[in-house]
């Protein structure tokens, strides 16, 4: 993913130094004319360090700028300030068509600000600093943890399986797992040491499922041979003592 690093905008510190210098000079020379101060600009500068780092998708259409947070999925209008205008210029320079998303990283926070309609108050994303923009148009795929994910079976010993009754497993952090064989419920305990995985005390319910009995038998036989695992992004492979893949799973939303 390529990105463009941006230089942070000047903070209120420079304005304070300017006033200090003016005061020193006024003590040894003729008074200088007063400096006109845009109070709204100063207010925007005072929040230059506010908020936290956020990655999201920026889009602009119908004179409205929107930010979709990759972490929470929350979609918010952007509050108009110097940093949001800088982001709008970067969007235009990228040559994107109206409403196309652009992956960005910002420093910002959610604040309630007046909406476009009179008398309305809505949550807005208030950007205090634009860190970088990217040519990516989707959020980075989150890495999955072994725990508290539903691992849906997609392959048994290189034979694909992908129906609504596909077996699945779920591991918790207390050393137990549960799931479904495609016919019966299964549960047991496990020990994990690095990439070494041991399953034991495996128990299965006794419901008869003629159409699924063969798949269940192959699935349970493969489970009995598991000695290790490898995990990458949202893929999980359970392997035998020789490192060969017995079962391949994919994390799915529950």
C-alpha positions in Angstrom: 0.0 0.0 0.0 1.6 3.2 -1.1 1.0 6.4 0.9 1.9 10.1 1.0 3.4 11.4 4.2 2.1 14.9 5.1 3.7 17.6 7.1 1.6 18.7 10.2 0.2 22.2 10.0 1.5 24.9 12.2 0.2 25.0 15.8 -0.9 27.8 18.0 2.7 28.0 19.4 3.9 30.0 16.4 1.1 32.5 17.0 2.1 32.8 20.7 5.7 33.4 19.8 4.7 36.2 17.3 2.8 38.0 20.1 5.7 37.7 22.5 8.1 39.1 19.9 5.7 42.0 19.3 5.6 42.8 23.0 9.4 42.9 23.3 9.8 45.2 20.3 7.1 47.6 21.6 9.2 48.2 24.6 12.1 49.7 22.6 10.5 51.3 19.6 7.3 53.0 18.5 4.2 51.0 19.1 3.3 48.6 16.3 -0.2 48.5 14.8 -2.5 45.9 16.4 -2.6 42.5 14.7 -6.0 41.3 13.5 -6.8 37.9 15.0 -9.3 35.5 13.5 -10.7 34.0 16.7 -12.2 31.0 14.8 -8.8 30.2 13.3 -7.2 30.3 16.8 -9.9 28.0 18.1 -9.1 25.5 15.4 -5.4 25.7 16.2 -6.0 25.0 19.8 -7.4 21.5 19.0 -4.4 20.7 16.8 -3.3 17.9 19.2 -6.8 16.7 20.1 -8.2 13.2 19.3 -6.5 9.9 18.5 -5.1 8.2 15.5 -7.9 6.7 13.3 -7.8 4.9 10.0 -10.9 5.2 7.7 -12.4 5.8 4.3 -12.9 9.3 3.2 -15.4 10.2 0.5 -16.9 13.4 -0.9 -20.0 14.0 -2.9 -23.0 16.4 -3.1 -20.9 19.0 -1.2 -20.6 16.6 1.8 -17.5 14.9 3.2 -17.9 11.6 5.1 -15.5 9.6 7.2 -16.1 5.8 7.8 -14.0 4.5 10.7 -12.3 1.2 9.8 -12.3 0.2 13.5 -16.0 0.8 14.4 -17.6 1.1 11.0 -19.2 4.4 12.2 -19.9 6.8 9.3 -19.8 10.4 10.2 -19.9 13.8 8.4 -16.7 15.8 8.7 -16.6 19.1 10.6 -15.3 21.9 8.3 -11.9 23.2 9.4 -8.4 23.6 7.9 -7.5 19.9 8.2 -10.7 18.7 6.5 -10.1 21.2 3.7 -6.5 19.8 3.3 -8.1 16.3 3.1 -10.5 17.5 0.5 -7.7 18.9 -1.6 -5.8 15.6 -1.3 -9.0 13.8 -2.5 -9.2 16.1 -5.5 -5.5 15.6 -6.4 -6.0 11.8 -6.3 -8.3 12.1 -9.2 -11.1 10.2 -7.6 -14.7 10.4 -8.8 -17.5 11.7 -6.6 -18.3 9.2 -3.7 -15.3 7.0 -4.4 -13.6 6.0 -1.1 -10.0 6.9 -0.2 -8.1 5.3 2.7 -6.7 7.9 5.1 -5.1 8.2 8.5 -6.0 11.1 10.7 -5.9 12.4 14.2 -9.4 13.3 15.2 -12.3 12.9 17.6 -16.1 12.7 17.5 -17.9 15.9 18.6 -21.4 17.0 18.4 -21.6 20.0 16.0 -24.5 21.8 14.2 -25.9 19.8 11.3 -26.7 21.1 7.8 -30.3 21.8 8.7 -31.0 24.7 11.1 -31.4 23.7 14.7 -29.9 20.2 14.3 -27.0 18.8 16.3 -25.2 15.8 15.0 -22.0 13.8 15.8 -19.1 14.9 13.5 -15.6 13.7 13.0 -13.4 16.7 13.9 -10.0 16.3 12.2 -7.1 18.0 14.0 -4.3 16.5 11.8 -4.1 14.7 8.5 -1.3 12.1 8.7 -1.4 10.3 5.3 -3.6 9.4 2.4 -3.4 6.2 0.4 -4.4 4.9 -3.0 -6.2 2.0 -1.3 -10.0 2.1 -1.4 -10.9 -0.5 1.3 -10.1 -0.8 5.0 -7.2 -3.1 5.9 -8.5 -6.6 6.8 -8.3 -7.1 10.5 -6.3 -10.0 11.8 -8.2 -12.7 13.6 -7.4 -14.1 17.0 -7.7 -17.8 17.5 -10.0 -17.2 20.4 -13.6 -16.2 20.2 -13.8 -16.6 16.5 -16.1 -19.0 14.7 -13.8 -21.1 12.4 -15.9 -22.5 9.6 -14.5 -25.5 7.8 -13.7 -24.9 4.2 -11.5 -27.9 3.4 -10.9 -31.5 4.8 -7.6 -33.0 3.5 -7.8 -30.9 0.3 -11.5 -31.7 -0.3 -13.5 -28.5 -0.2 -16.7 -28.2 1.8 -18.9 -25.1 1.9 -22.6 -25.8 2.7 -24.7 -24.4 5.5 -24.0 -27.5 7.6 -20.2 -27.2 7.4 -18.4 -28.1 10.6 -17.0 -25.3 12.7 -14.9 -24.9 15.8 -14.6 -22.1 18.4 -11.7 -21.9 20.9 -11.9 -19.9 24.2 -9.0 -18.6 26.3 -9.8 -21.0 29.1 -8.5 -24.1 27.3 -11.8 -25.5 26.0 -13.4 -25.6 22.5 -16.8 -26.4 21.1 -18.3 -26.7 17.6 -20.3 -28.8 15.2 -19.5 -31.7 13.1 -22.1 -31.0 10.4 -24.4 -33.4 12.3 -23.6 -33.3 16.0 -22.2 -30.9 18.6 -18.6 -31.5 19.6 -16.7 -30.1 22.6 -13.4 -30.8 24.4 -10.3 -29.3 25.8 -7.0 -28.2 24.2 -3.4 -27.3 25.0 -1.6 -24.7 22.9 2.1 -24.2 23.0 3.3 -22.0 20.2 2.2 -23.8 17.0 1.7 -27.1 18.8 -1.9 -28.0 19.5 -3.3 -31.0 21.4 -7.0 -31.8 21.5 -8.3 -34.1 24.3 -11.5 -35.1 26.2 -13.3 -34.7 22.9 -17.1 -35.6 23.3 -19.7 -35.7 20.6 -23.5 -35.9 20.8 -25.3 -38.9 19.3 -27.8 -37.5 16.8 -28.2 -39.6 13.7 -27.8 -37.6 10.4 -27.7 -40.0 7.5 -26.7 -37.4 5.0 -23.9 -36.1 7.1 -22.5 -39.2 8.8 -19.7 -39.7 6.3 -18.5 -36.1 6.5 -18.7 -36.3 10.3 -16.6 -39.4 10.5 -13.9 -37.8 8.3 -14.0 -34.6 10.3 -13.6 -36.4 13.7 -10.9 -38.7 12.3 -8.9 -35.6 11.2 -9.4 -34.0 14.6 -7.9 -37.0 16.3 -4.7 -36.5 14.3 -4.2 -32.8 15.0 -0.8 -31.9 16.6 -0.3 -28.3 15.4 -1.8 -25.2 13.7 -0.8 -22.4 11.5 -2.8 -19.1 11.3 -2.6 -16.3 8.8 -5.0 -13.4 8.7 -8.4 -15.1 8.7 -7.3 -18.6 7.7 -6.6 -21.4 10.2 -5.0 -24.7 9.3 -4.9 -27.7 11.7 -1.9 -30.0 10.8 -0.6 -33.4 11.7 2.8 -34.4 13.1 4.4 -34.1 9.7 3.0 -30.6 9.1 0.4 -31.7 6.5 -2.9 -29.9 6.5 -5.8 -31.9 7.9 -8.4 -29.2 8.2 -8.6 -25.7 6.9 -10.9 -23.1 8.4 -11.9 -19.5 7.7 -13.1 -17.0 10.3 -16.7 -15.9 9.7 -18.9 -13.2 11.3 -21.4 -14.6 13.8 
